[in-house]
Amino acid sequence: MSDAAFKLRSVAAPARAGRIFRPAMPILAIATVALLAGCAMQKRDSITVGAVPDDYRTNHPIVIAEQQQTLDLPVAASQRGASRQQKDSLEGFLVGYDRTAAPVLNIISPMGSPNAVAAADVAHDFASVAGASGVPTSRIMYASYQAGPEEVSAPVRVSFASMRSQTNKCGRWPKDILETSDNKHYANFGCPTQNNLAAQVANPEDLLGPRKQTPIDADNRDAVIGDYRDAPAGFEPNIDY
């Protein structure tokens, strides 16, 4: 091999080696940027997921407020007083009347309807039933509302105000229930459960705090302690809690 060819090959080798190692720096930079982006994405996701409201008690809280309790009883034009079924329905409705608070009991009869005269007689009978159920006579108030001539059996309405636990109105569907990409409950989630719980509470004030403890039964306590003392040694009484 001539000296010229040897010199050409020796010069070409470093040139090829330089072309092989030049891309190493861009690859290292791309890997570093990818790692930093992954760290930033992980931190952002943890903050987003941690801020998702996921409590139906917060979305549908139970509140205590004054609510009007109403009962509408249709009256036939041929009636001359309240029927037995109407009296039974009214007595059942007045079970929820708080005699201690004694709210005003409104008895509202129609005017201008074909059954206006019959409804007035029924309203007076309703007042008698309410008085017999413990409603003070001074808290019974008569009123009337305008009814049309086509309302043949316009009802007599009985109403009173009371404190009740309730939630916001259920049945809100602002968007498709299948859209769960935001990882949140749908708008109506938990509302029926909260609404049913509020309706089952007999005393709404129990949701605000516990009641005071009732006094102990001293006679029963003395009897249990006496049986324990009179028992033979080593005897363990069977007490059902």
Secondary structure as GFF3:
##gff-version 3
##sequence-region A 1 241
A	DSSP	alpha_helix	3	21	.	.	.	ID=ss1
A	DSSP	alpha_helix	24	50	.	.	.	ID=ss2
A	DSSP	alpha_helix	56	59	.	.	.	ID=ss3
A	DSSP	beta_strand	63	74	.	.	.	ID=ss4
A	DSSP	alpha_helix	84	93	.	.	.	ID=ss5
A	DSSP	three_ten_helix	94	96	.	.	.	ID=ss6
A	DSSP	beta_strand	105	111	.	.	.	ID=ss7
A	DSSP	alpha_helix	116	132	.	.	.	ID=ss8
A	DSSP	three_ten_helix	137	139	.	.	.	ID=ss9
A	DSSP	beta_strand	140	146	.	.	.	ID=ss10
A	DSSP	beta_strand	155	166	.	.	.	ID=ss11
A	DSSP	alpha_helix	191	200	.	.	.	ID=ss12
A	DSSP	three_ten_helix	204	207	.	.	.	ID=ss13
A	DSSP	alpha_helix	218	230	.	.	.	ID=ss14
###
